[in-house]
Amino acid sequence: MAVKFEDLPPQVQNQLKQMQQLQQQLEMLVQQRLQLDVRLRETENALEELNKLEDGSLIYKTIGNLIIKADRETVLKELQEEKESSELRKKTLEGQETKIKEKLEELQTKIQEALRK
């Protein structure tokens, strides 16, 4: 027998709304982390390729719609900083994901207990 949302106690309704909001936040965080993973892999691949080149090799980098000549050491430094920044952001997102998952489990338990009564 299906129970209508309106028939649930106000506290359970509120908890269900909170749960839905947390699920949406979790989806957004997962999406951001996946995008960050792609960017991190691209940065790591670029670093790997740059490290294969000899010092003084001619390289180019894109800035917006332009492609300009760049110094290998400068680009290596920029990419390494970007990698470190991306890794830090990824750890932050993973921490947020964990916290939201814990809150979701806690809310789910509370809702199940309330519905059993």
PEKA-V466717 format. One record per run of one state. SS is the DSSP state (H for helix, E for strand, C for the rest). FROM is the first residue (numbers start at 1). TO is the last residue. If there is no record, write none. Layout:
# PEKA-V466717
SS:FROM:TO
SS:FROM:TO
This chain:
# PEKA-V466717
C:1:4
H:5:7
C:8:9
H:10:52
C:53:58
E:59:63
C:64:65
E:66:70
C:71:71
H:72:116
C:117:117
